[in-house]
Amino acid sequence: MIRHSLPTHRWHKSSYSEAQNAGCIEMQATEDRLVAIGDSKARPRGAFVFAPRAWATFVHSIRIGEDTLQPAR
């Protein structure tokens, strides 16, 4: 799902982004307790929204280097 018009003051820049780099992945918690992920260079395009557990499973899989993602249980 894509969501538009999220509050700009709630975006958090990725810790992996360089301080001087304007383009990065940002995230924020939505009022309905979902996780919004967006591109700082393309905010008008909206942000992808995920359930917290789905986002946590994705991030965990990336960190441990899994080639395939398994559905959350």
N, CA and C atoms as an extended XYZ file, in Angstrom:
219
Properties=species:S:1:pos:R:3:atomname:S:1:resname:S:1:resid:I:1 pbc="F F F"
N         0.844       -1.157        0.000 N   MET     1
C         0.000        0.000        0.000 CA  MET     1
C         0.904        1.239        0.000 C   MET     1
N         0.471        2.267       -0.708 N   ILE     2
C         1.196        3.531       -0.743 CA  ILE     2
C         0.350        4.589       -0.056 C   ILE     2
N         1.023        5.403        0.753 N   ARG     3
C         0.326        6.470        1.458 CA  ARG     3
C         0.986        7.807        1.123 C   ARG     3
N         0.146        8.829        0.958 N   HIS     4
C         0.619       10.182        0.632 CA  HIS     4
C         0.329       11.131        1.786 C   HIS     4
N         0.930       12.301        1.724 N   SER     5
C         0.685       13.394        2.668 CA  SER     5
C         0.992       13.035        4.120 C   SER     5
N         2.070       12.319        4.329 N   LEU     6
C         2.495       12.023        5.696 CA  LEU     6
C         3.216       13.244        6.275 C   LEU     6
N         3.155       13.439        7.587 N   PRO     7
C         3.786       14.614        8.193 CA  PRO     7
C         5.301       14.640        7.961 C   PRO     7
N         5.796       15.737        7.431 N   THR     8
C         7.229       15.822        7.112 CA  THR     8
C         8.107       15.823        8.361 C   THR     8
N         7.613       16.315        9.480 N   HIS     9
C         8.429       16.390       10.692 CA  HIS     9
C         8.624       15.026       11.366 C   HIS     9
N         7.923       14.013       10.915 N   ARG    10
C         8.025       12.694       11.548 CA  ARG    10
C         8.987       11.748       10.835 C   ARG    10
N         9.533       12.160        9.691 N   TRP    11
C        10.464       11.301        8.963 CA  TRP    11
C        11.779       11.173        9.727 C   TRP    11
N        12.336        9.949        9.730 N   HIS    12
C        13.642        9.675       10.329 CA  HIS    12
C        14.539        9.135        9.229 C   HIS    12
N        15.681        9.770        9.058 N   LYS    13
C        16.636        9.387        8.029 CA  LYS    13
C        17.395        8.129        8.448 C   LYS    13
N        17.697        7.288        7.493 N   SER    14
C        18.465        6.077        7.752 CA  SER    14
C        19.829        6.422        8.334 C   SER    14
N        20.260        5.658        9.314 N   SER    15
C        21.583        5.877        9.910 CA  SER    15
C        22.698        5.525        8.931 C   SER    15
N        22.374        4.827        7.864 N   TYR    16
C        23.366        4.469        6.853 CA  TYR    16
C        23.548        5.561        5.805 C   TYR    16
N        22.726        6.590        5.835 N   SER    17
C        22.834        7.686        4.884 CA  SER    17
C        23.901        8.664        5.350 C   SER    17
N        24.635        9.195        4.395 N   GLU    18
C        25.657       10.182        4.720 CA  GLU    18
C        24.985       11.499        5.092 C   GLU    18
N        25.581       12.231        6.003 N   ALA    19
C        25.000       13.490        6.478 CA  ALA    19
C        24.810       14.503        5.358 C   ALA    19
N        25.729       14.585        4.418 N   GLN    20
C        25.632       15.563        3.349 CA  GLN    20
C        24.803       15.077        2.159 C   GLN    20
N        24.434       13.825        2.144 N   ASN    21
C        23.671       13.256        1.038 CA  ASN    21
C        22.187       13.559        1.224 C   ASN    21
N        21.597       14.246        0.250 N   ALA    22
C        20.183       14.623        0.361 CA  ALA    22
C        19.249       13.446        0.107 C   ALA    22
N        19.686       12.458       -0.651 N   GLY    23
C        18.823       11.335       -0.993 CA  GLY    23
C        19.024       10.157       -0.074 C   GLY    23
N        17.948        9.683        0.503 N   CYS    24
C        18.075        8.524        1.375 CA  CYS    24
C        16.710        7.893        1.615 C   CYS    24
N        16.741        6.765        2.254 N   ILE    25
C        15.519        6.101        2.689 CA  ILE    25
C        15.148        6.679        4.047 C   ILE    25
N        13.867        6.972        4.208 N   GLU    26
C        13.373        7.497        5.477 CA  GLU    26
C        12.224        6.628        5.958 C   GLU    26
N        11.964        6.676        7.249 N   MET    27
C        10.841        5.923        7.810 CA  MET    27
C        10.119        6.768        8.838 C   MET    27
N         8.893        6.386        9.092 N   GLN    28
C         8.132        6.989       10.178 CA  GLN    28
C         7.013        6.046       10.582 C   GLN    28
N         6.636        6.148       11.833 N   ALA    29
C         5.478        5.404       12.324 CA  ALA    29
C         4.240        6.240       11.997 C   ALA    29
N         3.215        5.588       11.485 N   THR    30
C         1.983        6.309       11.159 CA  THR    30
C         1.066        6.328       12.379 C   THR    30
N         0.060        7.170       12.312 N   GLU    31
C        -0.875        7.276       13.433 CA  GLU    31
C        -1.626        5.967       13.688 C   GLU    31
N        -1.779        5.154       12.643 N   ASP    32
C        -2.464        3.874       12.807 CA  ASP    32
C        -1.486        2.713       13.044 C   ASP    32
N        -0.285        3.067       13.517 N   ARG    33
C         0.728        2.110       13.967 CA  ARG    33
C         1.311        1.228       12.875 C   ARG    33
N         1.423        1.780       11.675 N   LEU    34
C         2.112        1.090       10.595 CA  LEU    34
C         3.473        1.750       10.409 C   LEU    34
N         4.302        1.170        9.543 N   VAL    35
C         5.628        1.717        9.264 CA  VAL    35
C         5.631        2.213        7.826 C   VAL    35
N         5.908        3.505        7.652 N   ALA    36
C         5.979        4.104        6.319 CA  ALA    36
C         7.447        4.230        5.927 C   ALA    36
N         7.762        3.826        4.697 N   ILE    37
C         9.120        3.883        4.167 CA  ILE    37
C         9.076        4.694        2.881 C   ILE    37
N         9.910        5.731        2.806 N   GLY    38
C         9.886        6.588        1.630 CA  GLY    38
C        11.265        7.031        1.196 C   GLY    38
N        11.317        7.655        0.026 N   ASP    39
C        12.535        8.196       -0.561 CA  ASP    39
C        12.530        9.697       -0.327 C   ASP    39
N        13.546       10.210        0.350 N   SER    40
C        13.585       11.637        0.679 CA  SER    40
C        13.595       12.522       -0.564 C   SER    40
N        14.074       12.003       -1.691 N   LYS    41
C        14.109       12.778       -2.930 CA  LYS    41
C        12.779       12.752       -3.660 C   LYS    41
N        11.875       11.887       -3.251 N   ALA    42
C        10.620       11.720       -3.997 CA  ALA    42
C         9.413       11.636       -3.068 C   ALA    42
N         9.353       12.490       -2.073 N   ARG    43
C         8.237       12.437       -1.126 CA  ARG    43
C         6.868       12.574       -1.777 C   ARG    43
N         6.717       13.404       -2.827 N   PRO    44
C         5.390       13.508       -3.459 CA  PRO    44
C         4.876       12.188       -4.042 C   PRO    44
N         5.768       11.237       -4.295 N   ARG    45
C         5.342        9.943       -4.841 CA  ARG    45
C         4.709        9.054       -3.776 C   ARG    45
N         4.821        9.455       -2.513 N   GLY    46
C         4.236        8.676       -1.432 CA  GLY    46
C         5.240        7.729       -0.803 C   GLY    46
N         4.749        6.969        0.148 N   ALA    47
C         5.594        6.027        0.884 CA  ALA    47
C         4.893        4.674        0.969 C   ALA    47
N         5.688        3.633        0.925 N   PHE    48
C         5.144        2.295        1.127 CA  PHE    48
C         4.846        2.124        2.612 C   PHE    48
N         3.755        1.451        2.921 N   VAL    49
C         3.343        1.259        4.312 CA  VAL    49
C         3.253       -0.236        4.603 C   VAL    49
N         3.841       -0.622        5.726 N   PHE    50
C         3.907       -2.028        6.116 CA  PHE    50
C         3.430       -2.204        7.553 C   PHE    50
N         2.947       -3.399        7.854 N   ALA    51
C         2.679       -3.768        9.243 CA  ALA    51
C         4.036       -3.866        9.940 C   ALA    51
N         4.126       -3.486       11.206 N   PRO    52
C         5.416       -3.528       11.906 CA  PRO    52
C         6.106       -4.889       11.854 C   PRO    52
N         5.352       -5.954       11.990 N   ARG    53
C         5.965       -7.290       11.968 CA  ARG    53
C         6.548       -7.620       10.591 C   ARG    53
N         5.847       -7.243        9.543 N   ALA    54
C         6.355       -7.491        8.183 CA  ALA    54
C         7.635       -6.702        7.948 C   ALA    54
N         7.673       -5.444        8.386 N   TRP    55
C         8.873       -4.630        8.212 CA  TRP    55
C        10.033       -5.204        9.033 C   TRP    55
N         9.772       -5.606       10.260 N   ALA    56
C        10.815       -6.181       11.113 CA  ALA    56
C        11.373       -7.468       10.508 C   ALA    56
N        10.514       -8.293        9.931 N   THR    57
C        10.960       -9.535        9.289 CA  THR    57
C        11.860       -9.218        8.098 C   THR    57
N        11.486       -8.231        7.307 N   PHE    58
C        12.299       -7.819        6.156 CA  PHE    58
C        13.677       -7.329        6.616 C   PHE    58
N        13.700       -6.421        7.585 N   VAL    59
C        14.965       -5.870        8.067 CA  VAL    59
C        15.834       -6.966        8.662 C   VAL    59
N        15.258       -7.853        9.442 N   HIS    60
C        16.011       -8.965       10.033 CA  HIS    60
C        16.617       -9.848        8.938 C   HIS    60
N        15.836      -10.134        7.916 N   SER    61
C        16.331      -10.980        6.821 CA  SER    61
C        17.492      -10.331        6.091 C   SER    61
N        17.421       -9.028        5.910 N   ILE    62
C        18.526       -8.309        5.260 CA  ILE    62
C        19.775       -8.371        6.144 C   ILE    62
N        19.598       -8.159        7.421 N   ARG    63
C        20.743       -8.158        8.338 CA  ARG    63
C        21.459       -9.501        8.384 C   ARG    63
N        20.713      -10.591        8.327 N   ILE    64
C        21.368      -11.905        8.416 CA  ILE    64
C        21.735      -12.453        7.043 C   ILE    64
N        21.351      -11.726        5.983 N   GLY    65
C        21.769      -12.102        4.646 CA  GLY    65
C        20.995      -13.225        4.008 C   GLY    65
N        19.747      -13.406        4.357 N   GLU    66
C        18.952      -14.445        3.722 CA  GLU    66
C        18.696      -14.098        2.266 C   GLU    66
N        18.755      -15.123        1.404 N   ASP    67
C        18.487      -14.911       -0.009 CA  ASP    67
C        16.991      -14.815       -0.284 C   ASP    67
N        16.211      -15.512        0.486 N   THR    68
C        14.752      -15.480        0.277 CA  THR    68
C        14.078      -15.118        1.578 C   THR    68
N        12.998      -14.396        1.463 N   LEU    69
C        12.233      -14.014        2.647 CA  LEU    69
C        11.109      -15.019        2.861 C   LEU    69
N        10.961      -15.451        4.074 N   GLN    70
C         9.880      -16.365        4.426 CA  GLN    70
C         8.744      -15.557        5.054 C   GLN    70
N         7.508      -15.941        4.850 N   PRO    71
C         6.393      -15.209        5.478 CA  PRO    71
C         6.522      -15.232        6.993 C   PRO    71
N         6.129      -14.119        7.613 N   ALA    72
C         6.146      -14.052        9.084 CA  ALA    72
C         5.124      -15.016        9.647 C   ALA    72
N         5.455      -15.613       10.755 N   ARG    73
C         4.543      -16.562       11.393 CA  ARG    73
C         4.076      -16.042       12.715 C   ARG    73
